[in-house]
Amino acid sequence: MSETRVPAWQPVLSGDEAGVARRAVGDIAAALASGGASLDHDLADGAAGVALLFGYRARITGETGHAAMAAALLDRAADRVARAPTSPSLFHGFTGVAWAADHLRGLAGDADPACNDEIDAAVDAALRCPAGVPGFDLVTGLVGLGVYALERADRPLARRCVDRVVARLAATARRMPGGPAGSEGGPQHRPAAQAVWTAPDRPDRLDLGLAHGIPGVIALLARCASGSAEAAACSRATAATARDLLDGAVGWLLAQWRPGAGFPPRIVGGRPAPRRRAGWCYGDAAVALALIQASRVGEPAWRSAGLGIARASAARPACEAGVRDASLCHGAAALGLIYQRLYHATGDPLLRDAARRWVLRMLAYRSDRHELAPSAGFYLATREAPRAVPGLMNGAAGIGLVLLAATTEIAPDWDRALLLSGG
């Protein structure tokens, strides 16, 4: 299959729909600007993640007030980390704050590669300590540190961190003989020695989500492997190791796909768990995007498989997705953004239509209830009651960023931290 990609970022909303979305972004920014002092530091739900919204607003509008707000939020996040040291976790620790600061400086054309050299050293120290990184995943573990280091791969110590991450992934991979190349009627892949990873405290649990599981490893390895656009950031040995692991991980993943059922969120004790709500953290659309990213190492069959999975996911009725709110982690914003990325990666109009539908569905979740005003009427669905959340992954900032992506020609490259782009 020849590769088709949309060369420049294109918004999926226009006219009155785009106007409604832009007004919602303005309301979100106004609500968040008044509540920044109470935020914690982190990328997932704290000041670092909210800063991304204001940084992108500044890039799009040119308004210095948005840039000043982004800088103030990053300063607040850095101060909190300095006063109460945290783990190296990308989503909840100090690397997420550093990643956001680096990314926004680059977005503003004010890059300062040396500014996070001390963070690079801290990450390197954590990777040299066997107990320094508790797991393998994107949110708290090795994959997240790899994302941080790849963003700074022009710095020697950050490149060494990439090498260490891939080496640790190789050392902790469970190798299994290659089985069938896929289920009957499903995506096919040549037999190979398969590779999987498990959390240290749950060796019986294989996770198939982008946030905590093997698809996240695949998306990171795809950026490091021989043949990828970013392989130059790695040593030859690291790129070769990443490619070998990538072959094994993709082989295992494709063997888990089932016609009509897709991918389970996890396999526990050899038994697939029931499908849960679709989103960024779990779901076929995110897995499809990881496969398409991986195919860029020169594996067109992976692209074909990913596109087929993406199209099947997009055709599924919204009522089957289990989505209950507008959030970026596991709500409508996640699917709106992922389908935008899938459309730009493939040029498939079906995926563009899916992106538009989910962005509009995200807007439809907005409430005018007074008690939800701190997040401009967008809320997180919980078992107890709807909750107003300001942050990136579960709150208004992430929703605002997805709306900006849907209405402007500025690519949402902040989603590199979510492994939705890069390479």
Steps between C-alpha positions, in 0.01 A plus 500: 500500500639840407515743791261795485533780754342844528803731465381791715270517800137558405219591742197272498250769603401806299228764488254512789637179653847653521353817649335306782826316567707820507263662748526191720880526495476864605271409788733221609802730497314764702391242758848351534676837521310576820581169670865433423629568851338185641652261246756234581814470284440204269451456127193277530272719709710787633659829401740354242215355297287814525801705383486314168156647428616856560821442304307381196249784537793742495642334188165520320383845609829680558365639827776559754261448791463132412878459481538668838241268651679194360830623646342567840349151511832339410678705768240388754544137398880521521480667841274226634738231374795679661321522835361145500715263290305255286562183301637515143157400362412682176136555592531557875864588568777743418566384143149603395555854624835514319349354182224762492748783556728372223210452260351845552837672467543326166147593394574866575831489310696549822664160541773469765638145475721537808221604735404145600848347518454443874177313430683285244753412769224408745333277240832335421555432870152347533563275200832381645326393821308169470227632730503854359219441249214283629351374174508507123199711403452850359330661798746409777774283353771441243298597193422840650868565570574402141248757376666768714849409380408479130367855514853607602699259287732778382655496851762227565367395840143480371621273217663280761166486682330378181762227474442401863122488457524267201757285679271468804206411276713230339609366838145485637323365191344156524582311183261240366510284188309647207151360472238540232539820305154622598150370544312367202369793299699749710820700454791284389866519602791272422584255782778625726626467854247707691577753774277624782540697822319474831493708818737361767212435740266347237692248288170335400358821349568610142375853436384604152447871567716783368533660844607199704567222254680345209362737231683781681824303479437448129444872439825588679706227331366616164672834560832337592519207257722470195319655204305758703535876460642534852739204496791743458437604860605152613816297471504235228481228762197664664322545166561135414380382841190718473421354159533144627273573797254677271467195277427279800257740666298567184487128428355430843256791486351409163447144618263633769257665257163329452249573220200684638656533843822687427766514771422426865622764746714239674559127527513366855605144567465425130139623483400816308317758711170643371520807281483828694426853384705623208742787537869584503596276789326193353329426173549384143544848349808574712646156426439553128693827512793330676509235225496762225783687671696175527450426131726793409805284568424332167215262585203575272310197633482667841355809337236291324409332828486831687284663234256209503473514878454879490223478243319229696527709815372813323200311363393377844187678632576763763268324745741204503804711591402534866600868504343696786667842488714734290841424654828430322594186691191290437237732358386661178805728477724195478317357202467840334878548517598143411280494192646835394846344525386189316354713221821699462704178504290328232294756309192281552184719495314246716741580782459875447124459530546301821722775641238765427221290656693445821605865531136604466402234752762643734338844473160344567622384843531861613266596782381844609462393862636772728696269728707381203614853408866445607545283190271703271225238520708197401516234766645160576246222548563316828302244699402760758421816301629704206824673598653821364865423418742755351781281370626344179400136517174514694394860473438822315855569381512181294157571355611851404812371327299251294261778400797711386620206290155468345471868404849621402785409267746458789583133556444381859858387550454508877351154445853364457486455878202269446682306223241613245761663277875512448743325273 
